Amino acid sequence: ATTQTITLQPGPEGQDEWITSVYYGGGLDDNRLRVGGWGDLYHALLKFDLTGAGLPTHVASATLRLYDISSNGGSPTGMYVDELRTSWNESYRWGAYPLDYATIGQTAAPGPGWVDVDVTTAVNDWLANPNSNFGLQLRPLFNDNNFNFFVSSDATGDEASLRPQLVLTFEGASLAADDDYLDGGLGNDSMA
């Protein structure tokens, strides 16, 4: 069998935002994804659409790639990686209703640049049962002036190429390119 890799990188049509326990009206859908806090909490929420053409029902690996642009004058923090079990959209704000989740991993504090997060467990769950895809939540391990600021799918200009990516690797036959799916509209999806 041939190893296939697909990279999904949605543009502004992508679903991601950050929510917070105290400020900013409970969260924002802007050009950043914030994780951390300074007594308060910032969580990032992301969801990739996996309903497109020809994806397998199982992947060998799935990697969430985020571009860390700043620690906001504090120190970076490691993160809990959660598979969400509750529906949300980009108007969701902290505490509007509880988000149910299962923690599937943990990361070390990132440095600047691209950060790779293993999300294979979640993606295989979603491919096996597409109705279970409610996305991911990233929560800080520490919130004592600890921050990770990542580029979001709403970034434009020079930052557009730094939007979140989901890299899927699997065994299988060649996939036919589906422009609507693999090109991701305004995003930068590719098939290798």
N, C-alpha and C positions, 0 to 999 in steps of 0.2 A: 504494500500500500504506500501511497505517496503522502508525505507530510504537507499539510496545507496551513497557511497562516493568513488570517484576515485581521486587519486593524480597523476598528470602528472609531471615528473621531467626529462626532456630531458638532455642528455649528450652533447658532442661536436656537435652532429647532430642538436641540438637546434638552434633557430635563435634569437640571442640577441647581442647587441653591445652598445657602448656609442659614442656620437658625441659631438663635442665641437666647439665653435665659433672662437677660436683663435689658439690654439696649436695642436700638434699631427697630423697635416695634416687634421684636421677636424673630427677626431675620430679614434677609434680602436676597433677591435674585439679581445679582450684578455680575461683574467680570471677575470676581474672586470666589473661592471656596475657602472658608475660614474654619480652622480646627484649633482649639486651645481655650484660653481664657486667662483672666487675672482676678480670681475669685468667682467670676461668672463662668459660663460655659458657652463654647461655640462648637457646633457639630456641622459637618458637611453631608448633604444628601445628594446622591447621584443615581440615575437610572438610564440604562442603555436599552434601546429598542432592539430586541432579538427576534422580531416576528417576520423578518425579511426572507428572501428566497434562499432555499437550499442549505440552511445551516444543519449540521449534524445534530443528533440527539445526545452526543457526549463529546467533550473536548479533553485532550490530553493535558492542556493547561490554559488558564485564562489569567491575564495580567492586567490590572488596572494601572495605567501610567498617568501620573499627575506631575505637573511642573511646579515646583516649590519656588516662589518668587521672593518670599520675605518671611522673617520671623517677627515682624512688626516691632523691632527694637527690643524684643525679649529673647527667650531661648526656644528652640524648636521642641516639640514634644512627640513622643511615641504615640501611636494611635491604636485603639480598638477598631476592628473591622467587623461590621454587623451586616447580616443579611436581613433586610427589612421584611416584615410579614404584614404590613399595613399599607394601604394605598395612600398616596400623597400627591400633590402637584406643587408647582412653583409659587403658589399663593399660601401654602401651608406656613404657619408661624409657630414658634415654640409654645407648647402647652395647649394648642387648639384642640387636640385630642391626643391620647397616648399612642406612641409608635411602638408596636410590638416588633421584636427582633431576636435573632439568635447570633451570638458572637461567633465568628468563624475564624478569627485570627487577630494578630497583634503585630505592629510594626515598631521598629526602632525609630528614634527621632531622625527625621530626614535632614540632609544637607541641601544646599541650593541646587536647582536643576531637576532633572527627571527622577522621579521616585517610583519604583515598581512595587505593586502590592498584589500578592497572590489571592485571586478570588475564584479559583477553580471550583471549589465546593458550591458556591452560590450559582455560578453560571451553569454548571451541570444540573442543579436543581431546576433552574429556569428553562433549560432546553428540554428536560424531561417533562416539565409541567409549566408551559408558558404562562398560564394564569397565575402562577406563584411569583412572577417577576415584579417586585415592588422596589427593587433597587438596593442600594447600599447606604449605610450610614458610617461615617468616620467620627469617632469620639476621642477626645484627648486622654492620655494617661495622666497628664499633669495640667494644672491650670493656675500656676503661680507665676504669672507673666510668661506663659508659654504659648507660642503661636506658630502655626503653619498656615501661610497664605498661599493657596494654589490658584493657578489660572483656571477659570471656568469656561464652559462652552459658549458663554456670551462674550468672550474676549474678541476684540477686533484688531485690525491693523497688524503691527509687528507681532502681537501676541496670539494671533489666530492659529498659527502653527503649533502653539503650546497648549491648546485645548486638551481636556482629558481624552485619553485613548483607552480602548479595551482591545487587547491583543489576544486572539483566539488561535490556538494551535491544535490540529486534529489530524487523524489518519483518514484518508479517503480519496475518492476519485476527484478529478478536477471539478471545480465549481464554475458554472457559467456566470459571467459577470452580469449583474443586474444593476444598471446605472442608478436606479432609485435607491437601492439598498447600499451597495458598496461605495458609491460616490458620496452618499450622505448629504445630498443637497449642497448647502453652503459649507459643509465640513470637509474633511480631508481623508476619506476612507480609502483603503487600498487593499489589494489582494496580492499575496506573494506566492 
